[in-house]
Each structure stands twice: as C-alpha cells, then as structure tokens.
Amino acid sequence: MTPEELRRLIAAGETLTVEFKSEERTRLNDRDLVETVICLANRPGNEAAWLLVGVEDDGGFSGARPRHGAATDVDRVAALVGGRTRPALTVHVEEITVAQARF
C-alpha cells in the first residue's frame, strides 16, 4: 500500500472493514491487537479488512510505536496473530511511513 492509498483509506473513516487503533498514549498490547484482527475476520463478507495501528479515531496520525525493541518486525506480528488464533489466521503486515508517522 502506498502512503497515498493509506491516506485515502483513512479519509473514508472506520467501517466494518477498517479499524483505527491509537498508540498515542500507550502501545497496543498483543491481546488487543489479536482480538481486533479476530473481529475483522468475523465480519460479514470476504473483502479485505484493514487494522491501522497509529491512527486516531478522528483519522489523525499518532504513529505506531515499535513492537520489538527499536523497530517492528512485521513477520513477528504476523506470527503472533497466527499463533494465537484457531484456526490460524493468515495476515499481511506492512509498515508504512507517512509524514514521520509509522503504521
């Protein structure tokens, strides 16, 4: 996803297929991250769903906090979701930098 595509997705707001999770005050914990992914997976329909970490409810950017030391290992985040769900959910995790904010 390009930064421009991300901005368009955010501008359209939260829906059944798009969820914003803030990390302005504290990092999203693993349990809440997995629970949100499960909720998105259980929605009606089969179109792609998006969990945007580091986006406020009003669409503002707070940025995502690093999950693994000084950085985020996207493969470890995907493994976390797969390892904590039954049947295992396969997710695509991507880090995108927009105006100094990471998602």
Summary of the structure (lengths in Angstrom):
residues: 103
radius of gyration: 13.0
end to end distance: 11.0
largest distance: 36.9
contacts: 254
relative contact order: 0.21
helix: 30%
strand: 16%
